[in-house]
């Protein structure tokens, strides 16, 4: 199954521990395509939640309903970056539009202090 950066997939994140998001939910693939194009067994993702928090501008990127084929407004949880086994990825549902990609990149740089 080909996986590409900035695609949105459904993933089974259970079991969860502590504050980690769990259950089956959309995730945003943020791993570079350099790794996605080789037989790499895991993928770096940001979970996506429907629990929208409008006051969180850096830790989350707010997506409108319909963005990347999401059925409702959602938040990309930039502060919950994690690597998951590729077997957790079950179905590709969409691709993030370029205007949202830039915001995700900016927020990841801020959260990880990469500037």
Secondary structure, 3 states (H helix, E strand, C coil): CCCCCCEEEEEECCCCCCCCCCCEEEEEECCCHHHHCCCCCEEEEEEEECCCCCCCCCCEEEECCCHHHCCCCEEEEHHHCEEEEHHHEEEEEEECCHHHHHHHHHHHHHHCCCC
